[in-house]
Each structure stands twice: as structure tokens, then as C-alpha cells.
Amino acid sequence: MTNTSPSHPRGRIEAPGLIVGVDTHKDFHVAAAVDERGALLEIARFSATRTGYDRLALWAEGLRRQVTGQVADVALTYAIEGTSSYGAGLVAALRPTGVTIHEVARPNRRDRRLRGKTDAFDAENAARAVLAGTVTATAKTADGNIEMIRVIKCAKHAAVKARAATMISLRHLIVTAPADLREQLEPLTKMALLRRCAGLRPGEVDDPTAATKYALRAMARRWLYLSEEITKHEAQLDRLTTAVAPQLREGCGIGPDAAAELLTVIGDNVARVTSEAALAKLCGVNPIPASSGRTNRHRLNRGGHRQANAALYRIVIVRMRLDERTKTYVTRRTAEGKTKSEIIRCLKRHLIREIWRTTRHLRTQEQTAPAAAA
């Protein structure tokens, strides 16, 4: 650990609380301590290792002791950037200590333009954002079944992207292949093409045709391997999402992928999403007030978690085709003059209400777990 020189002398601090902002990086973290009056107390730098995490916690605890001289008299709050990336290890190390940890999305852009950017500024801004009340989000715990779902979903997403890229490259290679080989392969359907290419025998690679066959065989086999991998990931997601949220999975149009996306947004510590309206805002389906003077209107929310929003959209589209209640609703709203886009937005908001209800057991489990442990 390498500490910078304190921004203020470490004397006795007559303040009732302490907020530690942390700007996280791959190899090190920069922390800035701010008291409840907004005074910057000290800035320090720590390595992004288990030893560094312990030293950061001891540093913050030492500052807290200096605030009033008694540990129990002052609250210690952390405001950490990148809690799901570079800050994940720090969050995991701090959580057992029982401190409050807030997730800070990004620095204030206006302040960055005026003051410039340094790691110390970012850490200080993170602390001040919590102090001002503009940041209230609780960091995800990432230590339960939903974290298992998230990492498998990431693996599947990577495999799907790689498979799509492989098919694009394979078809491009066919376009530029020697005429005889191209004429044999172009008429084939997708799976027939893959099977044919996977079974090609290039022999000695000593001419363009043999080299093209060799490359096509490699790409086709890669595509088939990735498809097998994706199938295994889907089976795991199906099993885990059904075990974690069986009522959610029973809903029409909610498959493993959509359920995994929605559960990942909520997180293992589901109590961090405090209400149905908060979940709607998190998924970007709540209307945003856009009123002025005598005009009272709302606009579309283009923020929120876009992958979760896309999952809601897919569920709604399926229900518009297969679910009788949804069909009836669409017919009624169409007669009222609503457009298809407006109806879909309404259905997504209704769907949030259903998701909130079907995940109630997760919130109950989280509330009863501490009591059972005690």
C-alpha cells in the first residue's frame, strides 16, 4: 500500500459522521474521506488486493475513531464507483464489517468540466454525491444464486456473439471462395451448409481451394461447438432461474433468458429495490415528467437498464401473440386510440407489477435470514 500525503492533518475531527468515497481501478483504489459537514479529511491510495482492502478498512476505521473518539458514535458509509467491476472485490471485503455501501454510477460531468479529472477528485465526488443525497443505490452483494445466474448469462452472451461472428466470417469466406467450391456451398441451407463444411477434407494445404476448405471446416466446427456450449448454458439458466424464482418462470413468455436478465438487475440483496416503482425506474419503464406551465405531460424514459428493458419487451411481444388477456387488453386500448408503441409501454409497466409480486418471496427470505441467524 502506498498512501499519499494527507490533505488535512490527522488531528481530532469534531464531526458526527464519515463518508469514504472510492475511485476503483484494476491495480489500485483511491479513497477520500469526507465528514458530514462536507470537509475533506484525507485522501489515500491502496492496492487492489486483499491486503489493500484490509488496509483501506483500517484506515477508514482509524478516521472514524478520530471523529468523536468512540467508534459507536459515528456512522461509516462507503461510496464506491464500479461495484460490479473493479470495485467488486472491495465490496465483498467490506460487507462483512456491516458498513453501509452505496454504488456510485459516474462522476458529475459538470463538475468534471470545471475542476478537471483526477482519481482523488473522482473519489471525493463519490463521497459528496452520497452526502448530498443524489446517490442512494445500495451495492449488490453478488454472493448468492443470482450472482451464479449472472456469470453463466455472461458466458452464454459471449458464446452467442462468437457464434454469430463465426457465421458471418464463414459466409464471407464462401463468397470469396474458388468458383467450384462456392457453387457447391451457396445453395445449401444453414445447417446443411455447416454439416457439409464441418465434414470437408482439405488434404494437403497447398493451394487456395485446400486452404479455403481448411478454414471453412474450422469455422463450421467452431460454430457447432459454440452451439453445444450455448445449449449447456441455457440448461443451467433454466435450472437456476426455476429454483430461484419459480413463480416468475410460470409467467407467460418468461423463459430462462428473460428471467435471468430480470433477476440479475434485481440482485441477490433484493431489498435494495425498495418498491415496485423503484423496479420500474431501474428497468426504464416509468414515465418521466415533462411538464411546464399549463402543459402537463410525461415522456418516454430512455434510461434504466436497457437489457432488462429489452427482456420486458420480448415478454410483452410473446404475450401479445399468445396470451388471451393481453390480446383483449390490446384490442381495448387500440379502440381507445392508443398506438402499438404506447400499448407496449403500458404492458411493460403492468409486467413490472407482476414481476414485483412474483419475486416477493425473495424479499421475504432476505428479511427472515438475519433473524434466523441471530
C-alpha positions as CSV (number, residue, x, y, z in Angstrom):
1,M,0.0,0.0,0.0
2,T,1.2,3.5,-0.8
3,N,-0.6,6.4,1.0
4,T,-0.5,9.9,-0.4
5,S,0.2,12.8,2.0
6,P,-3.0,13.7,3.9
7,S,-4.9,16.6,2.5
8,H,-5.5,17.7,6.1
9,P,-3.6,17.0,9.2
10,R,-4.9,14.0,11.1
11,G,-6.0,15.7,14.2
12,R,-9.1,15.2,16.2
13,I,-12.1,15.9,14.0
14,E,-15.2,17.3,15.6
15,A,-17.8,15.9,13.2
16,P,-20.7,13.5,13.6
17,G,-20.1,11.1,10.7
18,L,-17.8,9.9,7.9
19,I,-18.2,9.1,4.2
20,V,-15.5,7.4,2.3
21,G,-15.6,7.8,-1.5
22,V,-13.6,5.3,-3.5
23,D,-12.4,5.5,-7.1
24,T,-11.7,2.0,-8.2
25,H,-9.1,0.8,-10.7
26,K,-7.7,-2.6,-11.7
27,D,-4.4,-2.3,-9.7
28,F,-5.3,0.3,-7.0
29,H,-8.1,2.2,-5.4
30,V,-8.1,5.9,-4.3
31,A,-10.1,6.7,-1.2
32,A,-11.3,10.2,0.0
33,A,-12.8,10.7,3.4
34,V,-15.4,13.5,3.9
35,D,-17.2,14.3,7.1
36,E,-20.9,15.2,7.3
37,R,-20.1,18.9,7.1
38,G,-18.5,18.4,3.7
39,A,-14.9,18.9,4.9
40,L,-12.3,16.8,3.0
41,L,-10.4,15.0,5.7
42,E,-7.8,12.8,3.9
43,I,-7.0,11.1,0.6
44,A,-5.1,7.8,0.4
45,R,-4.3,5.2,-2.2
46,F,-4.4,1.4,-1.7
47,S,-3.5,-1.7,-3.7
48,A,-6.5,-3.6,-5.2
49,T,-5.6,-6.8,-3.3
50,R,-7.0,-8.4,-0.1
51,T,-4.2,-6.8,1.9
52,G,-5.1,-3.4,0.3
53,Y,-8.8,-3.9,1.1
54,D,-7.9,-4.6,4.8
55,R,-5.7,-1.6,5.0
56,L,-8.3,0.6,3.4
57,A,-10.8,-0.6,6.0
58,L,-8.4,0.0,8.9
59,W,-7.6,3.5,7.5
60,A,-11.3,4.4,7.4
61,E,-11.9,2.9,10.8
62,G,-9.0,4.9,12.2
63,L,-10.5,8.1,10.8
64,R,-13.9,7.2,12.3
65,R,-12.3,6.7,15.7
66,Q,-10.8,10.2,15.4
67,V,-14.2,11.8,14.6
68,T,-15.6,11.5,18.1
69,G,-13.1,9.2,19.9
70,Q,-15.8,6.5,20.1
71,V,-16.5,4.0,17.4
72,A,-20.1,3.5,18.1
73,D,-21.0,7.2,18.0
74,V,-20.3,7.8,14.3
75,A,-21.6,6.1,11.2
76,L,-19.2,5.0,8.4
77,T,-20.6,5.0,4.9
78,Y,-18.7,4.0,1.7
79,A,-19.5,5.4,-1.8
80,I,-17.8,3.2,-4.3
81,E,-17.5,3.5,-8.1
82,G,-17.7,0.3,-10.2
83,T,-19.1,-2.0,-7.5
84,S,-19.8,-4.6,-10.2
85,S,-16.4,-4.4,-11.9
86,Y,-13.1,-3.2,-10.4
87,G,-14.8,-2.5,-7.0
88,A,-16.4,-5.9,-6.6
89,G,-13.6,-7.3,-4.5
90,L,-13.6,-4.3,-2.2
91,V,-17.3,-4.5,-1.7
92,A,-17.0,-8.2,-0.9
93,A,-14.3,-7.5,1.7
94,L,-16.2,-4.6,3.3
95,R,-19.6,-6.1,3.5
96,P,-18.9,-8.5,6.5
97,T,-18.0,-5.5,8.6
98,G,-21.6,-4.2,8.5
99,V,-20.9,-0.8,7.0
100,T,-23.3,0.9,4.5
101,I,-22.1,0.7,0.9
102,H,-23.5,2.8,-1.8
103,E,-23.0,2.3,-5.6
104,V,-21.9,5.5,-7.4
105,A,-22.5,5.3,-11.2
106,R,-20.3,8.0,-12.6
107,P,-18.8,11.4,-11.6
108,N,-20.8,14.6,-12.2
109,R,-19.9,15.7,-15.7
110,R,-20.4,19.4,-15.0
111,D,-18.0,19.3,-12.0
112,R,-15.5,17.3,-14.1
113,R,-15.5,20.0,-16.8
114,L,-15.0,22.7,-14.2
115,R,-12.4,21.0,-12.0
116,G,-10.8,18.6,-14.3
117,K,-10.3,14.9,-13.6
118,T,-8.0,13.1,-11.2
119,D,-8.6,9.9,-9.2
120,A,-8.7,12.0,-6.0
121,F,-11.4,14.2,-7.5
122,D,-13.4,11.2,-8.5
123,A,-13.2,9.7,-5.0
124,E,-14.1,13.0,-3.4
125,N,-17.0,13.5,-5.8
126,A,-18.3,10.0,-5.0
127,A,-18.4,10.8,-1.3
128,R,-20.0,14.2,-1.8
129,A,-22.7,12.6,-4.0
130,V,-23.8,10.4,-1.1
131,L,-23.6,13.3,1.3
132,A,-25.8,15.4,-1.0
133,G,-28.3,12.6,-1.3
134,T,-28.0,12.3,-5.1
135,V,-26.8,8.7,-4.7
136,T,-28.8,6.3,-2.7
137,A,-28.4,3.0,-4.5
138,T,-27.1,0.1,-2.4
139,A,-24.4,-2.0,-3.9
140,K,-25.2,-5.6,-4.9
141,T,-23.9,-8.3,-2.7
142,A,-23.0,-10.7,-5.6
143,D,-22.8,-13.6,-3.2
144,G,-25.8,-15.8,-3.9
145,N,-27.8,-17.7,-6.5
146,I,-28.5,-14.6,-8.6
147,E,-24.8,-14.0,-9.0
148,M,-24.5,-17.6,-10.3
149,I,-27.1,-16.8,-12.8
150,R,-25.3,-13.6,-13.9
151,V,-21.9,-15.2,-14.5
152,I,-23.5,-18.0,-16.6
153,K,-25.5,-15.5,-18.5
154,C,-22.3,-13.6,-19.3
155,A,-20.7,-16.8,-20.6
156,K,-23.7,-17.6,-22.8
157,H,-23.8,-14.0,-24.1
158,A,-20.1,-14.3,-25.1
159,A,-20.7,-17.6,-26.8
160,V,-23.7,-16.2,-28.8
161,K,-21.7,-13.3,-30.0
162,A,-18.8,-15.5,-31.0
163,R,-21.2,-17.9,-32.9
164,A,-22.8,-15.0,-34.8
165,A,-19.4,-13.6,-35.7
166,T,-18.2,-17.1,-36.9
167,M,-21.2,-17.5,-39.2
168,I,-20.6,-14.0,-40.7
169,S,-17.0,-14.9,-41.4
170,L,-17.9,-18.3,-42.8
171,R,-20.4,-16.8,-45.3
172,H,-17.9,-14.1,-46.3
173,L,-15.3,-16.8,-47.0
174,I,-17.8,-18.7,-49.2
175,V,-18.4,-15.5,-51.2
176,T,-14.7,-15.2,-52.0
177,A,-14.1,-19.0,-52.4
178,P,-13.0,-20.6,-55.7
179,A,-15.9,-20.8,-58.1
180,D,-16.3,-24.6,-57.9
181,L,-16.4,-24.7,-54.1
182,R,-18.7,-21.6,-53.9
183,E,-21.2,-23.1,-56.3
184,Q,-21.4,-26.3,-54.2
185,L,-22.0,-24.5,-50.9
186,E,-24.1,-21.4,-51.7
187,P,-27.4,-23.3,-52.4
188,L,-27.3,-25.1,-49.1
189,T,-29.5,-24.2,-46.1
190,K,-27.8,-23.0,-42.9
191,M,-27.5,-26.4,-41.1
192,A,-26.8,-28.3,-44.2
193,L,-24.0,-25.8,-45.0
194,L,-22.5,-26.2,-41.6
195,R,-22.6,-30.0,-41.7
196,R,-21.0,-30.0,-45.2
197,C,-18.3,-27.6,-44.2
198,A,-17.6,-29.5,-40.9
199,G,-17.0,-32.6,-43.0
200,L,-14.7,-31.1,-45.6
201,R,-11.4,-32.9,-46.2
202,P,-8.9,-30.3,-47.4
203,G,-6.0,-32.8,-47.6
204,E,-2.6,-31.1,-48.0
205,V,-3.0,-27.4,-47.8
206,D,-1.0,-26.4,-50.9
207,D,-3.5,-24.4,-53.0
208,P,-6.2,-21.7,-52.4
209,T,-9.0,-24.3,-52.6
210,A,-7.5,-26.6,-50.0
211,A,-6.8,-23.6,-47.7
212,T,-10.4,-22.4,-48.1
213,K,-11.7,-25.9,-47.2
214,Y,-9.5,-26.0,-44.2
215,A,-10.7,-22.6,-43.0
216,L,-14.4,-23.4,-43.7
217,R,-14.1,-26.7,-41.7
218,A,-12.5,-24.9,-38.8
219,M,-15.2,-22.2,-38.7
220,A,-18.1,-24.8,-39.1
221,R,-16.8,-26.9,-36.3
222,R,-16.3,-23.8,-34.1
223,W,-20.0,-22.8,-34.8
224,L,-21.2,-26.3,-33.8
225,Y,-19.1,-26.4,-30.7
226,L,-20.4,-22.9,-29.6
227,S,-24.0,-24.1,-30.2
228,E,-23.4,-27.1,-27.9
229,E,-21.9,-24.7,-25.3
230,I,-24.9,-22.4,-25.6
231,T,-27.3,-25.3,-25.1
232,K,-25.4,-26.2,-21.9
233,H,-25.6,-22.6,-20.6
234,E,-29.3,-22.5,-21.3
235,A,-29.9,-25.7,-19.4
236,Q,-28.1,-24.2,-16.4
237,L,-30.0,-21.0,-16.6
238,D,-33.3,-22.9,-16.8
239,R,-32.4,-24.9,-13.7
240,L,-31.2,-21.9,-11.7
241,T,-33.9,-19.4,-12.6
242,T,-36.6,-22.0,-11.9
243,A,-35.1,-22.8,-8.5
244,V,-34.7,-19.1,-7.5
245,A,-38.0,-17.7,-8.8
246,P,-40.4,-20.5,-9.8
247,Q,-43.4,-18.2,-9.8
248,L,-41.7,-15.8,-12.1
249,R,-40.9,-18.6,-14.5
250,E,-44.5,-19.7,-14.6
251,G,-45.5,-16.4,-16.3
252,C,-46.3,-16.5,-20.0
253,G,-43.4,-15.6,-22.2
254,I,-40.8,-15.6,-19.3
255,G,-38.1,-18.0,-20.3
256,P,-34.7,-18.6,-18.8
257,D,-33.0,-15.7,-20.7
258,A,-35.6,-13.1,-19.7
259,A,-35.8,-14.4,-16.1
260,A,-32.0,-14.3,-15.8
261,E,-31.9,-10.7,-17.1
262,L,-34.5,-9.5,-14.7
263,L,-33.1,-11.3,-11.7
264,T,-29.6,-10.0,-12.4
265,V,-31.0,-6.5,-12.4
266,I,-32.6,-7.0,-9.0
267,G,-29.5,-8.7,-7.5
268,D,-29.0,-11.1,-4.6
269,N,-29.9,-8.4,-2.0
270,V,-33.3,-7.8,-3.4
271,A,-34.2,-5.4,-0.6
272,R,-32.1,-2.8,-2.4
273,V,-35.0,-2.4,-4.8
274,T,-37.4,-0.8,-2.3
275,S,-40.7,-0.7,-4.3
276,E,-42.5,-1.6,-7.5
277,A,-42.0,2.0,-8.7
278,A,-38.2,1.7,-8.0
279,L,-38.1,-1.5,-10.1
280,A,-39.9,0.2,-12.9
281,K,-37.4,3.1,-12.8
282,L,-34.5,0.6,-12.7
283,C,-35.8,-1.1,-15.8
284,G,-36.5,2.2,-17.6
285,V,-40.3,1.8,-18.0
286,N,-41.5,4.6,-15.7
287,P,-42.8,7.7,-17.4
288,I,-40.7,10.8,-16.9
289,P,-42.5,14.1,-16.0
290,A,-42.1,16.7,-18.8
291,S,-44.5,19.4,-17.7
292,S,-44.2,23.2,-18.0
293,G,-46.6,25.9,-17.2
294,R,-50.1,24.8,-18.1
295,T,-48.8,21.8,-20.0
296,N,-49.0,18.5,-18.0
297,R,-47.3,15.6,-19.8
298,H,-44.8,12.8,-19.5
299,R,-42.2,11.5,-21.8
300,L,-40.6,8.1,-22.5
301,N,-37.8,7.0,-20.2
302,R,-34.8,6.2,-22.3
303,G,-32.6,5.4,-19.2
304,G,-32.6,2.5,-16.9
305,H,-31.1,-0.9,-17.5
306,R,-31.6,-1.4,-21.3
307,Q,-31.0,-5.2,-21.3
308,A,-33.8,-5.6,-18.7
309,N,-36.0,-3.2,-20.7
310,A,-35.4,-5.4,-23.8
311,A,-36.3,-8.5,-21.8
312,L,-39.6,-6.9,-20.9
313,Y,-40.2,-6.0,-24.5
314,R,-39.7,-9.6,-25.6
315,I,-42.0,-10.9,-23.0
316,V,-44.7,-8.4,-24.0
317,I,-44.4,-9.3,-27.7
318,V,-44.9,-13.0,-26.9
319,R,-47.9,-12.3,-24.8
320,M,-49.5,-10.1,-27.5
321,R,-49.4,-13.2,-29.7
322,L,-50.2,-16.0,-27.2
323,D,-51.9,-14.6,-24.0
324,E,-55.7,-14.1,-24.3
325,R,-55.8,-11.5,-21.5
326,T,-53.1,-9.5,-23.3
327,K,-54.9,-9.8,-26.6
328,T,-58.1,-8.4,-25.0
329,Y,-56.2,-5.5,-23.5
330,V,-54.5,-4.7,-26.8
331,T,-57.9,-4.7,-28.5
332,R,-59.5,-2.4,-25.9
333,R,-56.6,0.1,-25.9
334,T,-56.4,0.1,-29.7
335,A,-60.1,1.1,-29.7
336,E,-59.3,3.9,-27.4
337,G,-56.9,5.3,-30.0
338,K,-53.6,4.1,-28.5
339,T,-50.7,3.3,-30.8
340,K,-48.9,-0.1,-30.7
341,S,-45.9,1.5,-29.1
342,E,-48.0,3.2,-26.4
343,I,-49.7,-0.1,-25.7
344,I,-46.4,-1.9,-25.4
345,R,-45.2,0.7,-22.9
346,C,-48.3,0.2,-20.8
347,L,-47.9,-3.6,-20.9
348,K,-44.3,-3.3,-19.8
349,R,-45.4,-1.3,-16.8
350,H,-48.1,-3.8,-16.0
351,L,-45.4,-6.6,-16.3
352,I,-43.2,-4.9,-13.7
353,R,-46.2,-5.1,-11.3
354,E,-46.4,-8.9,-12.0
355,I,-42.6,-9.3,-11.5
356,W,-42.7,-7.4,-8.3
357,R,-45.4,-9.7,-7.0
358,T,-43.8,-13.0,-8.1
359,T,-40.5,-12.1,-6.6
360,R,-42.0,-11.2,-3.2
361,H,-40.7,-14.5,-1.7
362,L,-37.1,-13.3,-2.4
363,R,-37.6,-10.2,-0.3
364,T,-39.2,-12.3,2.5
365,Q,-36.3,-14.7,2.5
366,E,-33.8,-11.8,2.8
367,Q,-35.7,-10.3,5.7
368,T,-36.0,-13.5,7.6
369,A,-32.4,-14.7,7.1
370,P,-30.8,-12.3,9.6
371,A,-33.4,-13.1,12.2
372,A,-32.8,-16.8,11.7
373,A,-29.0,-16.3,12.0
374,A,-29.5,-14.4,15.2
